[in-house]
Amino acid sequence: MAESRGGAVSDRSAGISILGPPPDVGRSARLRRSAVDLAIFALFAGGTLWVVLRGAQSMGYNWQWYRVPQYVYRIIDDELIWGPLMRGLFVTLEITAWSALITLLVGVTTALLRLSRSYSGYYLATGYLELVRNTPLLVQMYLFYFVLAPIIGLDRLLTGILCLSFFEGAFAAEIIRGGILSVRRGQWDGATALGLSKLRIYRLVILPQAVPIMLPPLTNTLINLIKNSAIVSVIAVFDLTTEGRNVIADTFMSFEIWFTVAGMYLVLTVSLSAFATLLERRVRRFMHR
């Protein structure tokens, strides 16, 4: 008879005792893997930095990092004054916040229309998805700005927000629809047998199970929204990218400013990713209670 106790497996009849791996083997493997990953990352980062420095040196570029902070913030008479890059960042955050909200509303509405029994709603939602997902975002931005905005009377900021929202909403819609369809059919049948209305079925049964599945891809959609918000610079919205281009035009510090702008976008996307990971863990923990 085999018996497992304290990580050991023994066979009494054969007199054989097979010890399981020591508890620290898995940890050691993880540490080695982490060390290898860090070494690869450091090698890649060092190589990229070397290429950039060599390229700048071959161009005779004069680095002026000491001038960058004044375009981020200044302190005059003990008063904090934001520079053009921070003002652009605030505009980018405003665009992202409003676009994320409208994106989710558009995504939920489109997903429900695609799942509905209404032929008109289904074909309308399908036509919208195919149109948006198969045309470039830049073309859509120009159509919104030069065609839709003059008709409705939208300003540039709102035009950019709506264009980004409808573009990302098409991808969010399919994520939400896939999350809803991933819930087993028996859940629908059980909720219907209990006499719940369709709205209560979605709110109490389906969405609580679908949300943890939808969170990771929706996070990627919101991260893409942050990055794609730079497209509003083509319609002269003074976001982070536009302000960076203006500073470069005034100072000719192309490397320093673009690296700074890229770093600011990176902080935004990494922060959102970390927040979404934490939220996903808490939702899953709540669901398993």
Secondary structure, 3 states (H helix, E strand, C coil): CEEEECCEEEECCCCEEEECCCCHHHHHHHHHHHHHHHHHHHHHHHHHHHHHHHHHHHCCCCCCHHHCHHHCEEEECCEEEECHHHHHHHHHHHHHHHHHHHHHHHHHHHHHHHHCCCHHHHHHHHHHHHHHHCCCHHHHHHHHHHHHHHHHCCCHHHHHHHHHHHHHHHHHHHHHHHHHHCCCHHHHHHHHHCCCCHHHHHHHHHHHHHHHHHHHHHHHHHHHHHHHHHHHHHHCCCCHHHHHHHHHHHHCCHHHHHHHHHHHHHHHHHHHHHHHHHHHHHHHHHHCC
